[in-house]
C-alpha cells in the first residue's frame, strides 16, 4: 500500500535519525585505534572507556522510554540528535582519555533515547507500520555501513579531532530537518485522550511499577525475552565476525585494490553482509503485514540456528562460498528486526509504547551485550566452532520462546483483559 503524507513525514524523520545514531555508534571503534596511540593507554583501559558508553546506550533505553511517554517522541528524538552531535564535537577538546570517557558517556546517554522514542513514534503515528519499520531498519544499516567508512576515510587526510567535528555535522543537519518536520504522532491509534504531541502525564513511581507489572504479566514478557535473545545473537556474531573472516585461509593472499589498501578482504565481505541486511529488513517489513509476527520470528530464528552451525564447514571453502554465507547471514540477521519491532507494537497498549520500547532496547543493547564477553571467552579458551554452536543454541532458544508467543492468546483479547483488570484496580 502507498504511504499517506503523515506516514511519509514520520518515516523520513525517523529514518534520518536512525541512520545518524548508528553513524556515530560505529565511528567509535575506528577512533579507538587512534586514541590508543594518542593517549598511550592500554587496550584494556580504552576498552573500558568505550564499553561504558555502549552500555549506557542500552541501559538508558528504559528511562528514555518513560520520557518518550511523558514528553512525546519527537521532542526526545530531537534532544537525542542534539546531544549526540554535541558529544562528538566535544571530543575535539579532549586532552586525556578521561575527557574522552566523559564525551562517550554523554553520547551513550543521549543515544539511548532514540530507539524507544523513534519506534514509539512509528508505532503510534504510522498506519503502514511494517513498511516503515523496514525502511527504518534499512536507514539504520546505511548508518552502520557509512559511519566507519567515512571515519576511516577522513582519518587518512585529517586530524582525528577535526574528523570528530566533521562527523557531528550530519547530526546537526538532521536536527534542523526534524525541527521543520510536521506530522501527527498519534495518527495510527484511536483517540484515547493522549495529547496532540504524543505526550502523556508523567508516571508516578507506583504507576511505573503498575505499568511494568501489567506489561510483564502478559505476552510482552515473551517479546522481551525474544528481543534479548536477538541481542545476544546479534552482538555475539557481529562483534567477532570481521576478525574471524580476516583470519580465514581463503582470505589470505588476496590483496585489495591499491586505492583501498587500508581495508582487508574480510572487511569487504563484512560490508556485503550489511548491505544484504538492508534487503532482509525490507522483505521482512513487507511480510509483517501478511504473516503473524510470532510465526515470522520462529522461522527466522530457526534459519539463524542453521546458519550458525554452517559457519565452520563454509569457512573451509572458497571466497565465493564465504561471501554467499555472509550474504545469507546478513539477510536473516536483519530480517528479524521488523518482526520483533512489530511484536512490541502488537502486544503492548499505545499509552505504554515508549516504556515497552525502553524495555525492548534494554534487552537488545543492554543484556544482549553479555554475549560479547561470552564470545571472547569461547574464542580464547575454546574454539570458533564452540562460539557458533553457542549462537545456534541461542537462536533455537529464541525459536522456542517465539513458538510460545505463537500459541498464546491473541493480542487483542489479552489487551482487553489487561484493560479490564486495570479498570477494576482503579
C-alpha positions as CSV (number, residue, x, y, z in Angstrom):
1,X,0.0,0.0,0.0
2,X,1.0,3.6,-0.6
3,X,2.1,5.6,2.5
4,X,0.0,8.6,3.3
5,X,1.6,12.0,3.9
6,X,1.8,11.6,7.7
7,X,3.4,8.1,7.3
8,X,6.0,9.6,4.9
9,X,6.8,12.5,7.1
10,X,7.3,10.3,10.2
11,X,9.3,7.8,8.1
12,X,11.7,10.4,6.8
13,X,12.3,11.9,10.2
14,X,12.8,8.5,11.9
15,X,15.0,7.1,9.1
16,X,17.3,10.1,9.2
17,X,17.6,10.0,13.0
18,X,18.1,6.2,13.0
19,X,20.9,6.4,10.4
20,X,22.5,9.2,12.4
21,X,22.5,7.1,15.7
22,X,24.4,4.2,14.0
23,X,26.6,6.6,12.1
24,X,28.0,7.8,15.5
25,X,27.9,4.3,17.1
26,X,30.1,2.6,14.5
27,X,32.5,5.5,14.2
28,X,33.7,5.0,17.8
29,X,35.7,1.7,17.2
30,X,37.6,3.4,14.4
31,X,38.6,6.3,16.7
32,X,39.7,3.7,19.3
33,X,42.8,2.8,17.3
34,X,43.8,6.5,17.2
35,X,43.2,7.1,20.9
36,X,45.4,4.1,21.8
37,X,48.3,5.9,20.2
38,X,47.4,9.4,21.1
39,X,47.0,8.9,24.8
40,X,49.4,5.9,25.1
41,X,46.9,3.7,27.0
42,X,46.3,0.0,27.1
43,X,43.7,-1.7,25.0
44,X,42.0,-2.8,28.3
45,X,41.7,0.7,29.6
46,X,40.4,2.0,26.2
47,X,38.0,-0.9,26.0
48,X,36.5,0.0,29.4
49,X,36.0,3.6,28.3
50,X,34.2,2.6,25.1
51,X,32.3,-0.2,26.9
52,X,30.8,2.4,29.4
53,X,29.4,4.5,26.5
54,X,28.0,1.4,24.8
55,X,26.5,0.1,28.0
56,X,24.7,3.4,28.6
57,X,23.4,3.1,25.0
58,X,21.4,0.1,26.2
59,X,20.8,0.9,29.9
60,X,19.4,4.3,29.2
61,X,16.7,3.0,26.9
62,X,14.3,2.3,29.8
63,X,14.3,5.8,31.3
64,X,14.2,7.1,27.8
65,X,11.0,5.1,27.1
66,X,9.4,6.7,30.2
67,X,10.5,10.2,29.0
68,X,9.0,9.4,25.5
69,X,5.6,8.7,27.1
70,X,5.8,11.8,29.1
71,X,7.1,14.4,26.7
72,X,6.3,12.9,23.3
73,X,8.7,11.0,21.0
74,X,9.5,13.9,18.6
75,X,11.0,16.1,21.4
76,X,13.0,13.2,22.6
77,X,14.4,12.3,19.2
78,X,15.4,15.9,18.6
79,X,17.1,16.0,22.0
80,X,18.9,12.8,21.1
81,X,20.2,14.3,17.8
82,X,21.4,17.5,19.6
83,X,23.1,15.5,22.4
84,X,24.9,13.1,20.1
85,X,26.2,15.9,17.9
86,X,27.5,17.9,20.8
87,X,29.1,14.9,22.4
88,X,31.1,14.2,19.3
89,X,32.0,17.8,18.9
90,X,33.4,17.9,22.4
91,X,35.8,15.0,21.5
92,X,37.8,17.6,19.7
93,X,38.5,19.4,23.1
94,X,39.7,16.2,24.8
95,X,43.2,16.3,26.3
96,X,43.1,13.0,28.1
97,X,41.3,9.6,28.0
98,X,39.2,10.8,30.9
99,X,37.8,13.6,28.8
100,X,37.1,11.1,26.0
101,X,35.2,9.0,28.6
102,X,33.1,12.0,29.5
103,X,32.2,12.6,25.9
104,X,31.3,9.0,25.3
105,X,29.2,8.8,28.4
106,X,27.3,11.8,27.2
107,X,26.9,10.1,23.8
108,X,25.7,6.9,25.3
109,X,23.1,8.7,27.5
110,X,21.7,10.8,24.6
111,X,21.9,8.0,22.0
112,X,19.9,5.7,24.3
113,X,16.9,7.9,23.8
114,X,16.4,7.2,20.1
115,X,15.2,3.6,19.8
116,X,12.3,3.8,22.4
117,X,11.3,7.2,21.2
118,X,11.7,6.7,17.5
119,X,10.0,3.3,17.5
120,X,7.2,4.6,19.7
121,X,6.6,7.4,17.2
122,X,6.3,4.9,14.3
123,X,4.1,2.5,16.2
124,X,1.6,5.2,17.2
125,X,1.8,7.6,14.2
126,X,2.2,5.3,11.2
127,X,-0.6,3.3,9.5
128,X,1.7,1.1,7.4
129,X,4.0,0.1,10.3
130,X,5.6,-2.9,8.6
131,X,6.7,-0.9,5.6
132,X,8.1,1.9,7.7
133,X,9.8,-0.4,10.1
134,X,11.5,-2.0,7.1
135,X,12.7,1.3,5.7
136,X,13.6,2.5,9.2
137,X,15.8,-0.6,9.6
138,X,17.5,-0.1,6.2
139,X,18.3,3.5,7.2
140,X,20.0,2.2,10.3
141,X,22.1,-0.2,8.2
142,X,23.1,2.7,6.0
143,X,24.4,4.5,9.1
144,X,26.1,1.3,10.3
145,X,28.0,1.0,6.9
146,X,28.8,4.7,6.3
147,X,29.8,5.6,9.8
148,X,33.0,3.6,10.0
149,X,33.8,4.0,6.3
150,X,33.5,7.8,6.5
151,X,35.6,7.9,9.7
152,X,38.4,5.7,8.3
153,X,38.5,7.7,5.1
154,X,38.6,11.1,6.7
155,X,41.3,10.0,9.1
156,X,43.5,9.3,6.1
157,X,43.7,13.1,5.4
158,X,42.6,14.9,8.6
159,X,43.5,15.0,12.3
160,X,41.1,12.9,14.4
161,X,39.8,16.0,16.3
162,X,38.7,17.6,13.0
163,X,37.1,14.3,12.0
164,X,35.1,14.2,15.2
165,X,33.7,17.6,14.5
166,X,33.0,16.7,10.8
167,X,31.1,13.7,11.9
168,X,28.9,15.9,14.1
169,X,27.7,17.9,11.1
170,X,25.2,15.3,9.8
171,X,23.7,15.2,13.3
172,X,23.2,19.0,13.3
173,X,21.6,18.8,9.8
174,X,19.3,16.0,10.9
175,X,18.2,18.2,13.9
176,X,17.4,21.1,11.6
177,X,15.3,18.8,9.4
178,X,13.5,17.5,12.4
179,X,12.6,21.0,13.7
180,X,10.8,21.6,10.4
181,X,9.1,18.2,10.1
182,X,5.3,18.2,10.7
183,X,3.3,15.1,11.5
184,X,0.7,13.7,13.8
185,X,2.5,11.3,16.2
186,X,-0.8,9.5,17.3
187,X,-2.5,9.2,13.9
188,X,-2.4,5.4,13.9
189,X,-4.1,4.9,17.3
190,X,-7.7,5.5,18.5
191,X,-8.4,8.7,20.3
192,X,-7.7,7.8,23.9
193,X,-7.2,11.2,25.4
194,X,-3.5,11.5,24.6
195,X,-2.0,14.9,24.0
196,X,-1.8,16.1,20.4
197,X,2.0,15.9,20.5
198,X,2.0,12.3,21.7
199,X,2.9,13.1,25.3
200,X,1.2,11.7,28.4
201,X,1.0,12.7,32.0
202,X,4.2,11.8,34.0
203,X,4.2,8.4,35.7
204,X,4.4,8.2,39.4
205,X,6.6,5.6,40.9
206,X,3.5,3.5,41.7
207,X,2.2,3.8,38.1
208,X,5.6,2.9,36.7
209,X,5.6,-0.3,38.8
210,X,2.0,-1.0,37.9
211,X,2.6,-0.5,34.2
212,X,5.7,-2.6,34.3
213,X,3.8,-5.4,36.1
214,X,1.0,-5.2,33.5
215,X,3.5,-5.5,30.7
216,X,5.4,-8.4,32.1
217,X,2.4,-10.4,33.2
218,X,1.2,-10.6,29.6
219,X,2.8,-11.6,26.3
220,X,5.3,-8.8,26.5
221,X,7.4,-10.9,28.8
222,X,7.9,-13.3,25.9
223,X,8.5,-10.4,23.5
224,X,11.2,-9.0,25.9
225,X,12.8,-12.5,26.0
226,X,12.8,-12.7,22.2
227,X,14.5,-9.3,21.8
228,X,17.1,-10.2,24.4
229,X,17.9,-13.4,22.5
230,X,18.2,-11.4,19.3
231,X,20.6,-9.1,21.0
232,X,22.7,-12.0,22.3
233,X,23.0,-13.4,18.8
234,X,23.5,-10.0,17.1
235,X,26.3,-8.8,19.4
236,X,27.9,-12.3,19.5
237,X,28.2,-12.7,15.8
238,X,28.9,-9.2,14.6
239,X,31.5,-8.3,17.2
240,X,33.9,-11.1,16.2
241,X,32.9,-11.8,12.6
242,X,35.3,-9.3,11.0
243,X,38.3,-10.7,12.9
244,X,37.2,-14.3,12.1
245,X,36.8,-13.5,8.4
246,X,40.2,-11.9,8.1
247,X,41.8,-14.9,9.7
248,X,40.3,-17.5,7.3
249,X,42.8,-19.2,5.0
250,X,40.6,-18.4,2.0
251,X,41.2,-14.7,2.6
252,X,45.0,-14.9,2.7
253,X,47.0,-14.0,-0.4
254,X,44.2,-11.8,-1.9
255,X,45.2,-8.1,-1.8
256,X,42.6,-5.3,-2.1
257,X,42.9,-2.6,-4.8
258,X,45.8,-0.2,-4.0
259,X,43.4,2.8,-3.5
260,X,41.6,0.8,-0.7
261,X,44.7,-0.9,0.8
262,X,43.6,0.2,4.3
263,X,40.8,-2.4,4.1
264,X,41.2,-6.2,4.1
265,X,39.1,-8.6,2.0
266,X,37.3,-9.6,5.2
267,X,36.2,-6.0,5.6
268,X,34.6,-6.0,2.1
269,X,32.8,-9.2,2.9
270,X,31.5,-7.7,6.1
271,X,30.2,-4.7,4.2
272,X,28.4,-7.1,1.9
273,X,26.7,-8.6,4.9
274,X,25.4,-5.2,6.0
275,X,24.1,-4.5,2.5
276,X,22.3,-7.8,2.5
277,X,20.8,-6.9,5.8
278,X,19.1,-3.9,4.2
279,X,17.3,-6.3,1.8
280,X,16.4,-8.6,4.7
281,X,14.8,-5.7,6.6
282,X,12.8,-4.6,3.6
283,X,11.5,-8.0,2.7
284,X,10.6,-8.8,6.4
285,X,9.0,-5.5,6.8
286,X,6.7,-6.2,3.9
287,X,5.9,-9.7,5.3
288,X,4.8,-8.3,8.7
289,X,1.5,-7.3,7.1
290,X,1.0,-10.8,5.7
291,X,2.5,-13.2,8.3
292,X,1.9,-13.2,12.0
293,X,4.9,-11.7,13.8
294,X,5.3,-14.8,16.1
295,X,5.4,-17.2,13.1
296,X,7.9,-15.0,11.3
297,X,10.1,-14.9,14.4
298,X,10.1,-18.7,14.7
299,X,11.1,-19.1,11.0
300,X,13.9,-16.6,11.2
301,X,15.3,-18.0,14.5
302,X,15.4,-21.5,13.0
303,X,17.2,-20.1,10.0
304,X,19.7,-18.3,12.2
305,X,20.4,-21.5,14.1
306,X,21.1,-23.4,10.8
307,X,23.3,-20.6,9.6
308,X,25.4,-20.6,12.8
309,X,26.0,-24.3,12.5
310,X,27.1,-23.9,8.9
311,X,29.9,-21.4,9.6
312,X,32.7,-23.8,10.3
313,X,32.3,-26.0,7.2
314,X,31.7,-23.0,5.0
315,X,34.7,-21.2,6.3
316,X,36.9,-24.0,4.9
317,X,35.6,-23.4,1.4
318,X,36.5,-20.7,-1.1
319,X,35.9,-16.9,-1.0
320,X,32.7,-17.2,-3.1
321,X,31.1,-19.6,-0.6
322,X,32.1,-17.4,2.3
323,X,30.6,-14.4,0.6
324,X,27.4,-16.2,-0.1
325,X,27.3,-17.4,3.5
326,X,27.7,-13.8,4.8
327,X,25.0,-12.6,2.4
328,X,22.5,-15.1,3.8
329,X,23.6,-14.4,7.4
330,X,23.1,-10.6,6.9
331,X,19.7,-11.1,5.3
332,X,18.4,-13.3,8.1
333,X,20.1,-11.4,10.9
334,X,18.5,-8.1,10.0
335,X,15.2,-9.6,8.7
336,X,14.3,-10.4,12.3
337,X,14.3,-6.7,13.3
338,X,10.9,-5.7,11.7
339,X,9.3,-8.8,13.3
340,X,10.3,-8.0,16.8
341,X,9.6,-4.3,16.5
342,X,6.1,-5.1,15.2
343,X,5.7,-7.6,18.0
344,X,6.1,-4.8,20.5
345,X,3.5,-2.7,18.7
346,X,1.1,-5.6,18.6
347,X,1.4,-6.9,22.2
348,X,1.5,-3.6,24.1
349,X,-1.1,-0.8,24.6
350,X,-0.4,2.6,22.8
351,X,-0.1,4.6,26.0
352,X,2.8,2.4,27.3
353,X,4.6,2.1,23.9
354,X,7.6,4.2,25.0
355,X,8.0,2.2,28.2
356,X,7.7,-1.0,26.1
357,X,10.4,0.0,23.6
358,X,12.5,1.2,26.6
359,X,12.5,-2.4,28.0
360,X,12.9,-3.8,24.5
361,X,16.2,-2.0,23.9
362,X,17.4,-2.6,27.4
363,X,17.2,-6.2,26.4
364,X,18.6,-5.7,22.9
365,X,21.6,-3.5,23.6
366,X,22.0,-3.9,27.4
367,X,21.5,-7.6,28.2
368,X,22.4,-8.6,24.6
369,X,25.9,-7.2,25.1
370,X,26.7,-10.0,27.5
371,X,27.4,-12.3,24.5
372,X,30.5,-10.1,23.7
373,X,32.2,-11.3,26.9
374,X,30.9,-14.8,26.4
375,X,32.2,-14.9,22.8
376,X,35.6,-13.6,23.8
377,X,35.9,-16.3,26.4
378,X,34.9,-19.0,23.9
379,X,37.4,-17.8,21.3
380,X,40.2,-17.6,23.9
381,X,39.6,-20.8,25.8
382,X,37.6,-23.0,23.3
383,X,37.2,-22.9,19.5
384,X,35.4,-21.0,16.8
385,X,33.1,-24.0,16.5
386,X,32.1,-23.6,20.2
387,X,31.2,-20.0,19.6
388,X,28.9,-20.7,16.6
389,X,27.4,-23.8,18.4
390,X,26.5,-21.5,21.3
391,X,25.0,-19.0,18.8
392,X,22.9,-21.8,17.3
393,X,21.6,-22.8,20.8
394,X,20.7,-19.1,21.5
395,X,18.8,-19.0,18.2
396,X,16.9,-22.2,19.0
397,X,16.0,-20.8,22.4
398,X,14.6,-17.8,20.6
399,X,12.5,-20.1,18.3
400,X,11.1,-21.8,21.4
401,X,10.1,-18.5,23.0
402,X,8.5,-17.3,19.8
403,X,6.6,-20.6,19.4
404,X,5.1,-19.9,22.9
405,X,4.1,-16.5,21.6
406,X,2.5,-18.1,18.6
407,X,0.3,-20.5,20.5
408,X,-0.5,-17.9,23.3
409,X,-3.7,-15.8,23.5
410,X,-4.5,-13.4,20.6
411,X,-3.1,-9.9,21.2
412,X,-6.5,-8.2,21.1
413,X,-8.0,-10.4,23.7
414,X,-5.1,-10.0,26.0
415,X,-5.1,-6.3,25.8
416,X,-8.8,-6.2,26.6
417,X,-8.2,-8.4,29.6
418,X,-5.4,-6.1,30.8
419,X,-7.5,-3.0,30.4
420,X,-10.4,-4.5,32.3
421,X,-8.1,-5.6,35.1
422,X,-6.6,-2.1,35.3
423,X,-10.1,-0.6,35.4
424,X,-11.0,-3.0,38.2
425,X,-7.9,-2.0,40.2
426,X,-8.9,1.7,39.7
